Amino acid sequence: MSQAQFSVLITGANGFVGSRLSRYLTEKGYHVIAGVRKTADLSLLQGVPVEYRYGDITQPETLFDMVAGVDYIVHNAGITKAKHTKRFYEVNETGTASLFEAIEKQNPTVQKVVYISSLAAAGPMRSDKLVSESDPPYPITTYGKSKLAGEHIALSYADKFHTISLRPSGVYGPGDKEIFSFFQAIHKGLKPLIGNPNRKIQLVHVDDLCLAIYLALQGATIPGSAYFIAEHTAYTMRELVTTLARACGKRGFTLRLPAPIFRVIAFLSEMSFKLVGATPMLTREKAAELLASWELSTEKALKDFGFESRIPFEQGAKETYNWYLQEGWLK
């Protein structure tokens, strides 16, 4: 069967990762079904030949028609920020449960379901040993805990239909808003060194994540398994900032932010946003995440379905920076 005959539903298809994945799989010959809310901003999907199906994972009754008759499902919908703790669980845990209940009732012969989890669900390094999928999860943020809860639900269906979880590290690339603040700071001439400059971090370019999902869809994955997805190279915080500055063509002034000072900044940010009823950009939990070491093994994904990253950070950072300039995000 050719890929052109396969259909794949992508939940949250209008977002940063979902829209990039929709374009990627369409170019690979899949019939892509974009699962989106009726109120969703579809601007990132302009020009992508997808079929739209409307549903909301927090409204279970809307999901049955969305999942019907598709060959593959990539459950990408979720939230990374919320004003209240319970909202993380309503979307990332309960929403996942609703989707899988709909799949079981409406499309139990689905060929494979890929749950897009997060490295945050596994947690950072706790020793000198690389984090691997066999380590007990130890998430340190509410977001990570909610993604792990969703992952547990997704993988509990592995005996009913082929279900796996992909845990990408920090995802960046054209269109990303999460790491944009670092590009913005360097564009303005600052090189922020947060916490221990020698701790190591692994990221993943959005196109490498799309490649991993593409390979996992028809690869020899093991039902019920979780897989880390990241660039195979880990960088120290200092190397990341230096590489980013070089990619942006900026020299910049190094701004050192020791961990205690950064935690105070995060606390003040969180409190000030709460006073005006807004979702904080930087919280104490986010600070803990940013101050941790995130170095992991990518061997399992390579062994089981042949994924290995292709885009080194310097190349990806330059591409992303140029996109920000072209789109007017940086001036």
Backbone as numpy.savetxt, mean C-alpha at the origin, in Angstrom:
# Nx Ny Nz CAx CAy CAz Cx Cy Cz
-5.85 -20.59 -21.82 -6.70 -19.39 -21.82 -5.81 -18.15 -21.82
-6.06 -17.21 -22.71 -5.27 -15.99 -22.76 -5.72 -15.04 -21.67
-4.82 -14.11 -21.30 -5.15 -13.16 -20.25 -6.32 -12.27 -20.66
-6.49 -12.06 -21.96 -7.59 -11.21 -22.44 -8.95 -11.78 -22.05
-9.00 -13.07 -21.77 -10.26 -13.70 -21.40 -10.48 -13.70 -19.89
-9.50 -13.24 -19.12 -9.63 -13.18 -17.67 -10.21 -11.83 -17.24
-11.09 -11.87 -16.28 -11.59 -10.63 -15.69 -11.06 -10.51 -14.27
-10.75 -9.30 -13.87 -10.24 -9.07 -12.52 -10.94 -7.86 -11.93
-11.52 -8.05 -10.77 -12.14 -6.95 -10.03 -11.10 -6.35 -9.09
-10.96 -5.02 -9.14 -10.06 -4.32 -8.23 -10.90 -3.39 -7.37
-10.97 -3.68 -6.07 -11.69 -2.76 -5.18 -10.79 -1.55 -4.89
-11.40 -0.40 -4.69 -10.60 0.81 -4.48 -9.79 1.17 -5.70
-10.37 0.93 -6.88 -9.62 1.09 -8.14 -9.33 2.55 -8.49
-9.99 3.47 -7.83 -9.80 4.89 -8.17 -8.66 5.55 -7.42
-8.06 4.86 -6.45 -7.00 5.46 -5.66 -5.63 5.38 -6.31
-4.61 5.76 -5.57 -3.23 5.80 -6.07 -2.79 4.43 -6.59
-2.84 3.42 -5.75 -2.43 2.07 -6.17 -3.45 1.46 -7.12
-4.72 1.58 -6.78 -5.76 0.95 -7.58 -5.81 1.43 -9.02
-5.65 2.72 -9.23 -5.69 3.26 -10.59 -4.47 2.82 -11.39
-3.32 2.81 -10.73 -2.09 2.37 -11.40 -2.19 0.88 -11.77
-2.76 0.10 -10.86 -2.94 -1.33 -11.11 -3.95 -1.56 -12.22
-5.01 -0.78 -12.25 -6.02 -0.91 -13.31 -5.39 -0.69 -14.68
-4.57 0.33 -14.79 -3.90 0.61 -16.06 -2.93 -0.53 -16.42
-2.18 -0.98 -15.40 -1.16 -2.01 -15.62 -1.78 -3.31 -16.11
-2.84 -3.77 -15.44 -3.46 -5.05 -15.81 -4.21 -4.95 -17.13
-4.76 -3.78 -17.42 -5.40 -3.57 -18.72 -4.37 -3.71 -19.84
-3.19 -3.12 -19.64 -2.13 -3.21 -20.64 -1.62 -4.64 -20.78
-1.79 -5.46 -19.74 -1.38 -6.86 -19.80 -2.46 -7.76 -20.43
-3.59 -7.17 -20.79 -4.61 -7.92 -21.49 -5.79 -8.38 -20.66
-5.85 -7.99 -19.39 -6.98 -8.37 -18.54 -8.19 -7.47 -18.80
-9.36 -8.02 -18.58 -10.57 -7.20 -18.54 -10.70 -6.72 -17.10
-10.46 -5.44 -16.88 -10.43 -4.88 -15.53 -11.78 -4.30 -15.15
-12.25 -4.71 -14.00 -13.50 -4.19 -13.44 -13.13 -3.33 -12.24
-13.43 -2.06 -12.32 -13.09 -1.12 -11.26 -14.22 -1.07 -10.24
-13.95 -1.59 -9.06 -14.93 -1.53 -7.98 -14.76 -0.23 -7.22
-15.73 0.67 -7.34 -15.62 2.00 -6.75 -16.94 2.41 -6.10
-16.85 3.37 -5.18 -18.08 3.95 -4.61 -18.71 4.91 -5.62
-20.01 5.10 -5.52 -20.70 5.99 -6.46 -20.22 7.42 -6.36
-19.71 7.81 -5.19 -19.24 9.18 -4.99 -17.74 9.32 -5.23
-17.08 8.28 -5.71 -15.62 8.30 -5.84 -15.14 9.27 -6.92
-13.98 9.85 -6.69 -13.30 10.68 -7.68 -12.62 9.73 -8.67
-13.04 9.78 -9.92 -12.53 8.84 -10.92 -11.47 9.46 -11.83
-10.93 10.60 -11.44 -10.00 11.32 -12.32 -8.75 10.52 -12.66
-8.26 9.69 -11.71 -7.05 8.91 -11.98 -7.29 7.76 -12.94
-8.56 7.46 -13.22 -8.91 6.37 -14.14 -9.28 6.88 -15.53
-9.16 8.18 -15.74 -9.50 8.74 -17.05 -8.62 8.12 -18.13
-9.24 7.67 -19.20 -8.50 7.09 -20.30 -8.16 5.62 -20.14
-8.52 5.02 -18.98 -8.26 3.60 -18.75 -9.53 2.83 -19.09
-9.46 1.87 -20.02 -10.68 1.17 -20.47 -11.13 0.11 -19.47
-11.78 0.56 -18.42 -12.25 -0.35 -17.38 -13.78 -0.40 -17.40
-14.32 -1.46 -16.84 -15.76 -1.56 -16.59 -15.98 -1.13 -15.15
-16.96 -0.27 -14.92 -17.22 0.18 -13.55 -18.33 -0.64 -12.92
-18.09 -1.04 -11.67 -19.14 -1.61 -10.85 -19.12 -0.87 -9.51
-20.28 -0.43 -9.08 -20.34 0.42 -7.91 -20.70 -0.37 -6.65
-19.92 -0.11 -5.61 -20.15 -0.77 -4.33 -19.30 -0.11 -3.27
-19.65 -0.36 -2.03 -18.96 0.23 -0.89 -18.77 -0.88 0.14
-17.53 -1.16 0.54 -17.30 -2.28 1.44 -17.89 -2.05 2.83
-18.30 -0.83 3.13 -18.99 -0.58 4.40 -20.51 -0.69 4.25
-20.96 -1.04 3.04 -22.38 -1.26 2.77 -22.52 -2.64 2.12
-22.63 -3.69 2.93 -22.58 -5.07 2.42 -23.55 -5.37 1.29
-24.72 -4.76 1.31 -25.73 -5.07 0.29 -25.30 -4.62 -1.10
-24.29 -3.75 -1.20 -23.84 -3.25 -2.50 -22.77 -4.13 -3.14
-22.33 -5.17 -2.43 -21.15 -5.92 -2.88 -21.46 -7.14 -3.74
-22.67 -7.67 -3.66 -22.99 -8.92 -4.35 -22.87 -8.80 -5.87
-23.44 -7.74 -6.42 -23.33 -7.55 -7.87 -21.89 -7.23 -8.28
-21.16 -6.57 -7.40 -19.79 -6.16 -7.74 -18.87 -7.37 -7.92
-19.04 -8.41 -7.10 -18.12 -9.55 -7.13 -18.58 -10.67 -8.07
-19.77 -10.54 -8.61 -20.35 -11.65 -9.39 -19.59 -11.93 -10.68
-19.29 -13.20 -10.91 -18.82 -13.65 -12.21 -17.40 -13.30 -12.60
-16.61 -12.73 -11.72 -15.25 -12.36 -12.10 -14.29 -13.52 -11.82
-13.19 -13.57 -12.58 -12.21 -14.65 -12.42 -11.29 -14.41 -11.22
-10.88 -13.16 -11.06 -9.95 -12.81 -9.98 -10.44 -11.57 -9.26
-10.04 -11.45 -8.00 -10.38 -10.25 -7.22 -9.12 -9.77 -6.49
-8.84 -8.49 -6.62 -7.78 -7.85 -5.84 -8.46 -6.89 -4.87
-8.43 -7.24 -3.59 -9.08 -6.38 -2.59 -8.07 -5.34 -2.12
-8.16 -4.18 -2.75 -7.23 -3.09 -2.51 -7.83 -1.96 -1.69
-9.16 -1.92 -1.58 -9.83 -0.83 -0.86 -9.48 -0.85 0.62
-9.29 0.33 1.17 -8.99 0.46 2.60 -8.64 1.91 2.91
-8.39 2.18 4.18 -8.01 3.54 4.56 -6.71 3.51 5.37
-5.92 4.57 5.20 -4.66 4.69 5.94 -4.72 5.78 7.00
-5.74 6.64 6.93 -5.91 7.72 7.91 -7.37 7.77 8.34
-7.60 8.14 9.59 -8.96 8.27 10.10 -8.95 9.15 11.33
-10.06 9.83 11.56 -10.17 10.68 12.76 -10.31 9.84 14.02
-10.98 8.69 13.89 -11.26 7.86 15.06 -10.79 6.43 14.82
-10.31 5.80 15.89 -9.79 4.43 15.82 -10.78 3.46 15.20
-12.04 3.56 15.61 -13.03 2.59 15.15 -13.22 2.62 13.64
-12.93 3.75 13.01 -13.11 3.85 11.57 -12.13 2.94 10.83
-10.90 2.81 11.34 -9.94 1.89 10.73 -10.52 0.48 10.67
-11.12 0.06 11.77 -11.66 -1.30 11.84 -12.94 -1.46 11.03
-13.76 -0.41 10.98 -14.99 -0.47 10.19 -14.68 -0.74 8.71
-13.61 -0.11 8.22 -13.26 -0.25 6.80 -12.33 -1.44 6.56
-11.22 -1.48 7.29 -10.18 -2.46 6.99 -10.48 -3.87 7.50
-11.27 -3.98 8.56 -11.62 -5.30 9.08 -13.05 -5.68 8.68
-14.05 -4.92 9.15 -15.44 -5.26 8.88 -15.75 -5.20 7.39
-15.18 -4.21 6.70 -15.38 -4.10 5.26 -14.83 -5.30 4.52
-13.67 -5.79 4.97 -13.09 -6.99 4.36 -13.99 -8.20 4.61
-14.51 -8.31 5.83 -15.42 -9.42 6.14 -16.65 -9.38 5.24
-17.20 -8.20 5.03 -18.39 -8.08 4.17 -18.09 -8.49 2.74
-16.92 -8.08 2.24 -16.55 -8.44 0.87 -16.41 -9.95 0.72
-15.74 -10.59 1.66 -15.51 -12.03 1.55 -16.81 -12.82 1.74
-17.71 -12.33 2.54 -19.02 -12.97 2.66 -19.77 -12.90 1.33
-19.64 -11.75 0.66 -20.29 -11.59 -0.65 -19.67 -12.53 -1.68
-18.33 -12.68 -1.65 -17.65 -13.59 -2.59 -18.12 -15.02 -2.35
-18.18 -15.41 -1.07 -18.57 -16.79 -0.75 -19.99 -17.09 -1.25
-20.87 -16.13 -1.15 -22.27 -16.35 -1.55 -22.48 -16.19 -3.06
-21.78 -15.24 -3.65 -22.07 -14.86 -5.03 -21.07 -15.43 -6.05
-19.83 -15.70 -5.62 -18.81 -16.13 -6.58 -17.82 -17.10 -5.93
-18.31 -18.23 -5.40 -17.43 -19.16 -4.68 -16.43 -19.88 -5.57
-16.61 -19.80 -6.90 -15.67 -20.45 -7.82 -14.59 -19.47 -8.33
-14.49 -18.30 -7.72 -13.45 -17.35 -8.10 -12.09 -18.06 -8.08
-11.23 -17.74 -9.05 -9.97 -18.47 -9.19 -8.94 -18.08 -8.13
-8.90 -16.80 -7.78 -7.96 -16.36 -6.74 -8.39 -14.99 -6.23
-8.19 -14.78 -4.93 -8.43 -13.47 -4.31 -7.12 -13.02 -3.67
-6.70 -11.81 -4.02 -5.48 -11.23 -3.46 -5.86 -10.08 -2.54
-5.55 -10.23 -1.26 -5.82 -9.18 -0.29 -4.57 -8.31 -0.20
-4.73 -7.00 -0.41 -3.60 -6.08 -0.30 -3.52 -5.61 1.14
-2.58 -6.19 1.85 -2.36 -5.86 3.25 -1.29 -4.76 3.34
-0.41 -4.85 4.29 0.63 -3.84 4.47 1.74 -4.40 5.36
2.95 -3.93 5.14 4.04 -4.28 6.04 3.71 -3.83 7.46
2.88 -2.78 7.58 2.47 -2.29 8.90 1.74 -3.37 9.68
1.12 -4.32 8.98 0.42 -5.42 9.67 1.40 -6.37 10.33
2.59 -6.46 9.79 3.62 -7.33 10.37 4.41 -6.62 11.47
4.58 -5.30 11.30 5.35 -4.53 12.26 6.81 -4.43 11.87
7.55 -3.52 12.51 8.95 -3.27 12.17 9.89 -4.32 12.77
11.17 -4.12 12.51 12.20 -5.01 13.08 12.21 -4.89 14.60
12.42 -6.04 15.27 12.53 -6.03 16.72 13.88 -6.58 17.18
14.72 -6.93 16.21 16.07 -7.41 16.50 16.92 -7.12 15.27
18.11 -7.69 15.22 18.97 -7.50 14.06 18.57 -8.39 12.89
17.63 -9.28 13.11 17.20 -10.22 12.09 16.16 -9.57 11.17
16.30 -9.86 9.87 15.31 -9.36 8.91 13.93 -9.89 9.27
12.92 -9.06 9.11 11.54 -9.50 9.33 11.16 -10.44 8.19
10.55 -11.56 8.52 10.08 -12.49 7.50 8.62 -12.86 7.78
8.00 -13.49 6.80 6.58 -13.83 6.92 6.32 -14.84 8.03
7.34 -15.57 8.43 7.16 -16.57 9.49 7.20 -15.97 10.89
7.61 -14.70 10.99 7.64 -14.05 12.30 6.22 -13.71 12.77
5.94 -13.84 14.07 4.63 -13.42 14.57 4.41 -11.93 14.32
3.27 -11.53 13.78 3.02 -10.10 13.52 3.05 -9.29 14.81
3.55 -8.06 14.69 3.62 -7.17 15.85 3.39 -5.73 15.37
2.17 -5.44 14.90 1.90 -4.08 14.41 1.94 -3.06 15.54
2.44 -1.86 15.24 2.61 -0.84 16.28 1.66 0.34 16.09
0.81 0.28 15.07 -0.15 1.36 14.85 -1.56 0.77 14.72
-2.55 1.62 14.94 -3.94 1.19 14.77 -4.18 0.77 13.33
-3.61 1.51 12.39 -3.73 1.14 10.98 -3.19 -0.27 10.75
-1.98 -0.54 11.25 -1.38 -1.86 11.08 -2.21 -2.96 11.72
-2.75 -2.68 12.90 -3.58 -3.67 13.59 -4.87 -3.95 12.82
-5.44 -2.91 12.23 -6.68 -3.10 11.47 -6.42 -3.85 10.17
-5.28 -3.60 9.54 -4.93 -4.34 8.33 -4.65 -5.81 8.64
-4.03 -6.07 9.79 -3.78 -7.45 10.20 -5.11 -8.15 10.48
-6.04 -7.44 11.10 -7.36 -8.01 11.37 -8.07 -8.36 10.07
-7.97 -7.47 9.08 -8.55 -7.75 7.76 -7.86 -8.92 7.09
-6.54 -9.01 7.25 -5.79 -10.12 6.67 -6.21 -11.45 7.27
-6.40 -11.48 8.58 -6.84 -12.71 9.24 -8.17 -13.19 8.66
-9.09 -12.24 8.45 -10.39 -12.60 7.88 -10.22 -13.13 6.46
-9.43 -12.42 5.64 -9.23 -12.83 4.25 -8.65 -14.24 4.17
-7.60 -14.49 4.94 -6.91 -15.78 4.85 -7.72 -16.92 5.47
-8.71 -16.57 6.30 -9.57 -17.62 6.87 -10.43 -18.28 5.80
-10.52 -17.65 4.62 -11.31 -18.21 3.51 -10.47 -19.06 2.58
-9.19 -19.27 2.92 -8.28 -19.98 2.01 -8.70 -21.43 1.75
-9.48 -22.01 2.65 -9.94 -23.38 2.42 -11.20 -23.43 1.56
-11.76 -22.25 1.27 -12.96 -22.17 0.42 -12.59 -21.78 -1.01
-11.68 -20.81 -1.15 -11.16 -20.43 -2.46 -9.75 -19.88 -2.25
-8.95 -19.91 -3.32 -7.52 -19.58 -3.23 -7.36 -18.10 -2.84
-6.91 -17.88 -1.62 -6.75 -16.53 -1.10 -5.33 -16.35 -0.57
-4.71 -15.22 -0.93 -3.39 -14.88 -0.41 -3.39 -13.42 0.01
-2.34 -13.04 0.73 -2.18 -11.66 1.16 -0.82 -11.15 0.71
-0.80 -9.96 0.15 0.46 -9.29 -0.17 0.65 -8.14 0.82
1.85 -8.07 1.39 2.16 -7.02 2.37 3.22 -6.08 1.80
2.82 -5.07 1.04 3.82 -4.13 0.51 4.40 -3.24 1.61
5.66 -2.88 1.43 6.27 -1.87 2.30 5.75 -0.51 1.87
6.36 0.58 2.32 5.90 1.91 1.94 5.90 2.08 0.43
4.74 2.38 -0.14 4.60 2.48 -1.59 4.75 3.94 -2.01
5.56 4.18 -3.04 5.73 5.53 -3.56 5.65 5.49 -5.07
5.61 6.65 -5.69 5.57 6.73 -7.15 4.70 7.89 -7.60
4.59 8.11 -8.91 3.78 9.22 -9.42 2.34 9.15 -8.91
1.89 10.24 -8.31 0.54 10.30 -7.77 0.43 10.04 -6.29
1.53 9.62 -5.66 1.49 9.31 -4.23 1.45 10.58 -3.39
0.61 10.56 -2.35 0.50 11.71 -1.44 1.17 11.45 -0.10
1.46 10.17 0.20 1.99 9.82 1.52 3.43 10.29 1.70
4.28 10.04 0.69 5.69 10.38 0.81 5.97 11.73 0.16
4.93 12.37 -0.36 5.08 13.65 -1.06 5.76 14.70 -0.20
5.48 14.68 1.12 6.04 15.71 2.01 7.57 15.68 2.02
8.16 14.48 1.84 9.62 14.39 1.78 10.15 15.05 0.50
9.49 14.79 -0.62 9.87 15.45 -1.88 9.71 16.96 -1.76
8.64 17.37 -1.10 8.35 18.79 -0.93 9.44 19.48 -0.11
9.86 18.82 0.97 10.91 19.39 1.83 12.21 19.53 1.07
12.60 18.50 0.33 13.86 18.54 -0.41 13.79 19.55 -1.55
12.63 19.66 -2.19 12.44 20.67 -3.24 12.66 22.08 -2.70
12.32 22.26 -1.43 12.48 23.58 -0.80 13.85 23.77 -0.17
14.73 22.78 -0.33 16.09 22.94 0.14 16.40 22.34 1.50
15.50 21.49 2.02 15.74 20.86 3.31 15.90 19.34 3.13
16.84 18.77 3.87 17.00 17.33 3.87 16.72 16.82 5.28
15.48 16.42 5.56 15.11 16.02 6.92 15.67 14.64 7.28
16.46 14.60 8.33 16.98 13.33 8.86 16.25 13.06 10.16
15.30 12.13 10.12 14.44 11.87 11.27 14.98 10.67 12.06
15.17 10.87 13.35 15.60 9.77 14.21 16.99 9.28 13.89
17.22 8.00 14.10 18.53 7.39 13.85 18.80 7.34 12.35
19.80 8.08 11.85 20.02 8.13 10.40 20.56 6.82 9.82
20.96 5.88 10.69 21.52 4.61 10.22 20.50 3.47 10.21
19.28 3.73 10.68 18.28 2.66 10.61 17.92 2.42 9.15
17.51 1.19 8.83 17.26 0.85 7.44 15.76 0.73 7.13
15.45 1.07 5.89 14.07 1.10 5.42 14.02 0.52 4.01
12.98 -0.25 3.73 12.72 -0.72 2.37 11.40 -0.14 1.88
11.41 0.37 0.67 10.22 0.92 0.04 9.90 0.07 -1.19
8.82 0.41 -1.88 8.51 -0.25 -3.14 7.83 0.74 -4.07
8.33 0.80 -5.31 7.70 1.64 -6.32 6.35 1.04 -6.69
5.37 1.89 -6.95 4.01 1.42 -7.24 3.99 0.47 -8.43
4.87 0.69 -9.42 4.88 -0.20 -10.58 5.45 -1.57 -10.24
6.38 -1.62 -9.28 6.86 -2.92 -8.82 5.76 -3.65 -8.05
4.97 -2.91 -7.28 3.83 -3.53 -6.60 2.84 -4.08 -7.62
2.58 -3.33 -8.68 1.68 -3.81 -9.73 2.23 -5.08 -10.38
3.54 -5.11 -10.61 4.18 -6.30 -11.15 3.98 -7.49 -10.22
4.17 -7.26 -8.93 4.00 -8.34 -7.95 2.58 -8.89 -7.97
1.59 -8.01 -8.03 0.19 -8.45 -8.07 -0.08 -9.23 -9.35
0.44 -8.74 -10.46 0.29 -9.41 -11.76 0.87 -10.82 -11.71
2.08 -10.98 -11.15 2.71 -12.29 -11.06 1.98 -13.20 -10.08
1.47 -12.60 -8.99 0.78 -13.39 -7.96 -0.56 -13.92 -8.45
-1.22 -13.18 -9.35 -2.54 -13.59 -9.80 -2.53 -14.99 -10.41
-1.53 -15.28 -11.23 -1.49 -16.58 -11.88 -0.25 -17.39 -11.51
0.50 -16.93 -10.50 1.67 -17.65 -10.06 1.32 -18.79 -9.11
2.33 -19.54 -8.76 2.13 -20.72 -7.88 2.15 -20.31 -6.42
1.18 -19.49 -6.06 1.09 -19.04 -4.67 0.46 -20.13 -3.81
0.72 -20.06 -2.52 0.19 -21.05 -1.58 -1.01 -20.45 -0.87
-2.20 -21.07 -1.01 -3.39 -20.51 -0.35 -3.16 -20.30 1.14
-3.63 -19.16 1.64 -3.48 -18.85 3.06 -2.18 -18.19 3.41
-1.33 -17.91 2.41 0.00 -17.35 2.66 0.00 -15.83 2.56
0.94 -15.23 3.28 1.22 -13.79 3.18 2.61 -13.63 2.57
2.78 -12.59 1.77 4.05 -12.34 1.08 4.45 -10.87 1.23
5.70 -10.64 1.62 6.22 -9.28 1.65 6.57 -8.85 0.22
6.25 -7.58 -0.09 6.56 -7.01 -1.39 7.34 -5.71 -1.17
8.58 -5.68 -1.63 9.43 -4.50 -1.42 10.59 -4.54 -2.40
11.23 -3.39 -2.58 12.51 -3.38 -3.30 13.47 -4.27 -2.52
14.28 -5.05 -3.22 15.15 -6.00 -2.52 16.27 -5.31 -1.76
16.51 -4.02 -2.05 17.57 -3.27 -1.38 17.00 -2.45 -0.24
17.66 -2.52 0.92 17.31 -1.67 2.06 18.27 -0.49 2.11
17.77 0.67 2.50 18.58 1.88 2.56 18.55 2.44 3.98
19.68 3.02 4.40 19.63 3.75 5.67 18.84 5.03 5.43
18.36 5.62 6.51 17.63 6.89 6.40 18.51 7.94 5.72
19.79 7.95 6.07 20.71 8.92 5.45 20.84 8.66 3.95
20.94 7.40 3.55 21.05 7.07 2.13 19.79 7.45 1.37
18.63 7.22 1.99 17.38 7.59 1.33 17.31 9.09 1.06
17.64 9.87 2.08 17.55 11.33 1.94 18.58 11.83 0.92
19.80 11.29 0.97 20.84 11.69 0.02 20.46 11.31 -1.41
19.93 10.10 -1.58 19.51 9.63 -2.89 18.35 10.47 -3.42
17.43 10.80 -2.54 16.28 11.61 -2.93 16.73 13.00 -3.37
17.67 13.60 -2.63 18.17 14.92 -2.99 18.89 14.89 -4.34
19.66 13.84 -4.57 20.38 13.70 -5.84 19.39 13.52 -6.99
18.37 12.72 -6.78 17.36 12.48 -7.81 16.60 13.76 -8.15
16.45 14.63 -7.16 15.73 15.89 -7.36 16.66 17.01 -7.83
17.95 16.73 -7.92 18.91 17.74 -8.34 19.08 18.86 -7.32
18.94 18.54 -6.03 19.03 19.52 -4.96 20.16 19.14 -4.00
20.85 20.14 -3.50 21.87 19.87 -2.48 21.22 19.91 -1.10
20.67 21.06 -0.75 19.87 21.15 0.46 20.64 21.24 1.76
19.92 21.70 2.78 20.46 21.83 4.14 19.92 20.66 4.97
20.82 19.94 5.62 20.40 18.79 6.43 19.73 19.26 7.72
18.50 18.87 7.91 17.75 19.22 9.12 17.62 17.96 9.97
18.34 17.92 11.07 18.30 16.75 11.96 17.14 16.87 12.95
16.35 15.83 13.01 15.22 15.79 13.94 15.37 14.54 14.80
16.05 14.64 15.94 16.19 13.48 16.83 14.82 12.95 17.24
14.77 11.67 17.58 13.51 11.01 17.89 12.67 11.76 18.94
13.23 12.21 20.06 12.40 12.91 21.06 11.75 14.17 20.51
12.49 14.93 19.72 11.94 16.16 19.15 10.84 15.82 18.14
11.07 14.79 17.33 10.07 14.40 16.33 8.78 13.92 17.00
8.92 13.23 18.13 7.73 12.77 18.85 6.93 13.96 19.40
7.62 14.99 19.86 6.95 16.19 20.35 6.21 16.88 19.20
6.86 16.97 18.04 6.22 17.58 16.87 4.95 16.80 16.50
5.04 15.47 16.54 3.89 14.63 16.21 2.75 14.85 17.21
3.09 14.95 18.48 2.07 15.18 19.51 1.36 16.51 19.28
2.13 17.56 19.01 1.53 18.88 18.78 0.67 18.87 17.51
1.14 18.16 16.49 0.37 18.05 15.25 -0.96 17.35 15.51
-0.91 16.25 16.22 -2.11 15.47 16.50 -3.12 16.28 17.31
-2.66 16.97 18.33 -3.55 17.75 19.19 -4.17 18.93 18.43
-3.36 19.61 17.61 -3.87 20.78 16.90 -4.92 20.38 15.87
-4.72 19.26 15.20 -5.70 18.82 14.22 -7.00 18.39 14.90
-6.87 17.75 16.06 -8.06 17.30 16.78 -8.89 18.49 17.25
-8.24 19.58 17.60 -8.95 20.77 18.08 -9.89 21.34 17.02
-9.51 21.19 15.75 -10.34 21.73 14.68 -11.15 20.63 13.99
-11.11 19.40 14.55 -11.90 18.30 14.02 -11.43 17.76 12.70
-10.11 17.90 12.42 -9.57 17.42 11.15 -8.73 16.16 11.37
-8.47 15.44 10.28 -7.64 14.24 10.36 -6.18 14.65 10.36
-5.42 14.33 11.41 -4.02 14.78 11.48 -3.14 14.10 10.45
-2.22 14.86 9.88 -1.26 14.30 8.92 -0.18 13.51 9.65
0.24 14.02 10.81 1.29 13.36 11.60 0.76 13.11 13.00
0.77 11.84 13.41 0.30 11.46 14.74 1.43 10.80 15.52
1.20 10.54 16.80 2.21 9.86 17.60 2.46 8.45 17.08
1.41 7.78 16.62 1.58 6.46 16.03 2.38 6.52 14.73
2.09 7.52 13.91 2.82 7.68 12.66 4.29 7.98 12.94
4.54 8.76 13.97 5.92 9.05 14.35 6.66 7.78 14.75
6.00 6.94 15.54 6.61 5.66 15.95 6.94 4.82 14.73
6.05 4.83 13.75 6.25 4.08 12.51 7.45 4.63 11.74
7.54 5.95 11.65 8.61 6.59 10.89 9.97 6.44 11.58
9.96 6.26 12.89 11.21 6.15 13.63 11.72 4.71 13.72
10.91 3.76 13.27 11.29 2.35 13.37 12.15 1.92 12.18
12.74 0.72 12.30 13.51 0.12 11.21 12.63 -0.87 10.47
12.64 -0.78 9.14 11.77 -1.61 8.32 12.63 -2.33 7.27
13.27 -3.39 7.70 14.11 -4.18 6.80 13.57 -5.61 6.79
13.32 -6.14 5.61 12.59 -7.39 5.53 13.16 -8.31 4.45
12.76 -9.55 4.51 13.15 -10.54 3.51 12.12 -10.58 2.39
12.60 -10.58 1.15 11.70 -10.67 0.00 11.83 -12.04 -0.70
12.45 -13.00 -0.03 12.74 -14.30 -0.63 11.49 -15.12 -0.95
10.48 -15.03 -0.10 9.30 -15.90 -0.28 8.57 -15.58 -1.58
8.38 -14.30 -1.88 7.70 -13.91 -3.12 8.53 -14.31 -4.34
9.84 -14.19 -4.23 10.72 -14.61 -5.33 10.61 -16.10 -5.56
10.62 -16.87 -4.48 10.59 -18.33 -4.58 9.25 -18.84 -5.11
8.15 -18.29 -4.63 6.84 -18.85 -4.96 6.27 -18.37 -6.29
6.46 -17.09 -6.62 5.88 -16.64 -7.89 6.79 -15.71 -8.69
8.08 -15.70 -8.36 9.07 -15.05 -9.22 9.14 -13.55 -9.16
8.62 -12.95 -8.07 8.70 -11.49 -8.00 10.04 -11.03 -7.46
10.65 -10.11 -8.19 11.83 -9.39 -7.72 11.72 -7.96 -8.21
11.99 -7.01 -7.34 11.83 -5.60 -7.72 12.75 -5.24 -8.88
12.29 -4.30 -9.70 13.05 -3.87 -10.87 13.45 -2.39 -10.81
12.81 -1.63 -9.93 13.02 -0.18 -9.93 13.78 0.24 -8.68
15.07 0.58 -8.79 15.82 1.07 -7.63 15.30 2.44 -7.21
15.49 2.78 -5.93 14.90 4.00 -5.40 15.35 5.25 -6.16
16.61 5.31 -6.55 17.07 6.52 -7.25 16.30 6.74 -8.55
16.10 5.68 -9.31 15.33 5.79 -10.56 13.87 6.15 -10.27
13.28 5.48 -9.30 11.89 5.74 -8.96 11.67 7.13 -8.39
12.63 7.58 -7.58 12.52 8.91 -6.98 12.58 10.00 -8.04
13.48 9.82 -9.01 13.61 10.82 -10.08 12.33 10.89 -10.92
11.79 9.72 -11.25 10.55 9.66 -12.02 9.40 10.33 -11.25
9.33 10.04 -9.96 8.26 10.59 -9.13 8.40 12.11 -9.00
9.62 12.57 -8.78 9.88 14.01 -8.65 9.49 14.74 -9.94
9.86 14.19 -11.08 9.51 14.81 -12.36 8.00 14.86 -12.55
7.29 13.82 -12.09 5.83 13.81 -12.19 5.23 14.92 -11.34
5.74 15.08 -10.12 5.24 16.15 -9.24 5.43 17.52 -9.90
6.58 17.70 -10.56 6.82 18.97 -11.25 5.87 19.17 -12.41
5.71 18.14 -13.23 4.85 18.24 -14.42 3.39 18.49 -14.05
2.95 17.89 -12.94 1.55 18.03 -12.52 1.30 19.27 -11.66
2.36 20.02 -11.40 2.21 21.26 -10.64 2.11 21.07 -9.14
2.43 19.87 -8.65 2.42 19.65 -7.20 3.58 20.38 -6.53
4.67 20.52 -7.26 5.84 21.24 -6.76 6.08 22.45 -7.66
6.28 23.59 -7.03 6.49 24.83 -7.80 7.68 25.59 -7.24
